[in-house]
Amino acid sequence: MVLFFVSIILVNTVTYKMNKNLTKNQMVHIWAFSMILEIIFDIFIDEKTHGYWYFWKGIDWTNVLVYTVLIPPVCVIFLNYYPFHLSWNKRIGYLFIWVLCISAYELLSLQQPWGYFHYGWWKFIYSVLLDPILFFILLAYYKWICKIEKMN
């Protein structure tokens, strides 16, 4: 649980203090989109099939903190520093580093007593394989938001 609250403070501090390459509008869109995507995914994997869960099985108020103030700022940080204007090799490298970091964080969050994440049937390899796909979805959504902003 300690890791959870330290993480919330750290990622939100970084989000608000970072050099903003994203507009406030983009940040709000990414924040909302990542909350919705996480909640929809967790309804099936966490609540319906008990693949994994945060803290305790079932719906709990602490899950709301994961959805609202832990995952979204991580997505904002990822996009803020994403090397859009560099080569594909640099972009893939950036993505690889992020997958490596969030995978390491996931392993750390599984450790008791400071962890808060638990596996049911879910396996670590599923996260490693799925995380790049989720980052690509996030990037596609961001590019769509940028395209809409240019139209106005």
C-alpha positions in Angstrom: 0.0 0.0 0.0 3.0 2.3 0.7 4.1 1.8 -2.9 0.7 2.9 -4.2 0.5 6.2 -2.3 4.2 7.0 -3.0 3.5 6.3 -6.7 0.5 8.6 -6.8 2.4 11.4 -5.2 5.4 10.9 -7.5 3.6 10.6 -10.9 1.2 13.4 -10.2 4.1 15.7 -9.1 6.0 14.8 -12.3 2.9 15.4 -14.4 2.3 18.9 -13.0 6.0 20.0 -12.9 7.1 18.6 -16.3 7.8 20.8 -19.3 4.4 20.7 -21.0 4.5 19.6 -24.6 0.8 18.8 -24.4 -1.9 21.4 -24.2 -4.3 21.4 -21.3 -7.0 20.2 -23.7 -4.9 17.3 -24.8 -4.0 16.4 -21.2 -7.7 16.4 -20.2 -8.5 14.2 -23.2 -5.7 11.7 -22.4 -6.6 11.7 -18.7 -10.3 10.9 -19.5 -9.5 8.4 -22.2 -7.0 6.5 -20.1 -9.5 6.3 -17.2 -12.2 5.0 -19.5 -10.0 2.4 -21.2 -8.6 1.2 -17.9 -12.1 0.9 -16.4 -13.5 -1.0 -19.4 -10.6 -3.4 -19.5 -10.7 -4.0 -15.7 -14.5 -4.7 -15.8 -13.7 -7.8 -17.8 -10.3 -8.9 -16.5 -10.6 -7.8 -12.9 -14.3 -7.9 -12.0 -15.8 -10.5 -14.3 -13.0 -13.1 -14.6 -10.8 -12.2 -11.6 -7.6 -12.3 -13.7 -6.0 -9.7 -11.4 -7.1 -7.2 -8.9 -5.9 -4.2 -6.9 -5.9 -4.4 -3.1 -8.8 -6.8 -2.6 -11.1 -8.8 -4.9 -14.3 -7.0 -5.9 -15.2 -3.4 -6.4 -13.5 -1.2 -3.8 -13.1 2.6 -3.5 -9.3 2.3 -3.6 -9.7 1.1 -7.2 -11.0 4.5 -8.1 -7.6 6.0 -7.1 -5.9 3.6 -9.5 -8.2 4.7 -12.3 -8.2 8.4 -11.6 -4.8 9.5 -10.2 -2.3 6.7 -11.0 -2.8 5.4 -14.5 -3.8 8.7 -16.3 -0.8 10.8 -15.2 1.5 8.0 -16.3 -0.1 8.2 -19.8 0.3 12.0 -19.8 4.0 11.6 -18.9 4.4 9.0 -21.6 2.9 11.3 -24.3 4.6 14.4 -23.1 8.0 13.0 -23.7 7.2 10.8 -26.7 9.8 11.5 -29.5 7.3 12.2 -32.3 9.8 13.9 -34.5 12.6 11.3 -34.2 13.3 8.2 -36.1 11.2 5.0 -35.8 14.2 3.4 -34.0 14.1 6.0 -31.3 10.3 5.8 -31.0 10.5 2.0 -30.6 13.3 2.4 -28.1 11.3 4.9 -26.1 8.3 2.5 -26.1 10.6 -0.4 -25.1 11.9 1.6 -22.2 8.4 2.4 -21.0 7.3 -1.2 -21.3 10.4 -2.2 -19.3 9.7 0.4 -16.6 6.0 -0.3 -16.2 6.7 -4.1 -16.2 9.3 -3.6 -13.4 6.7 -1.5 -11.6 4.1 -4.2 -12.0 6.5 -6.8 -10.5 7.3 -4.5 -7.6 3.6 -3.9 -7.0 3.1 -7.6 -6.6 5.5 -7.8 -3.7 4.1 -7.8 -0.2 3.9 -5.9 2.2 4.3 -2.7 0.1 2.5 -4.0 -3.0 -1.2 -3.7 -3.9 -1.5 -5.7 -7.1 -2.5 -9.4 -7.2 -2.8 -12.0 -9.9 -5.6 -14.5 -10.4 -5.2 -16.3 -13.7 -3.4 -13.4 -15.2 0.3 -13.9 -16.0 3.1 -11.3 -16.2 3.8 -12.2 -19.8 0.3 -11.0 -20.7 1.1 -7.6 -19.4 4.4 -7.5 -21.3 2.6 -8.4 -24.5 -0.4 -6.2 -24.0 1.3 -3.0 -22.8 2.8 -2.0 -26.2 -0.6 -2.4 -27.8 -2.2 -0.2 -25.1 0.5 2.4 -25.7 -0.2 2.3 -29.5 -3.9 2.8 -28.8 -3.0 5.8 -26.6 -0.7 7.2 -29.3 -3.5 6.7 -32.0 -6.0 8.5 -29.8 -3.6 11.4 -29.1 -2.9 11.8 -32.9 -6.7 11.8 -33.5 -7.1 14.6 -30.8 -4.4 16.6 -32.5 -6.0 16.2 -35.9 -9.4 17.4 -34.4 -7.7 20.4 -32.8 -6.2 21.4 -36.2 -9.6 21.3 -37.8 -11.0 23.9 -35.4 
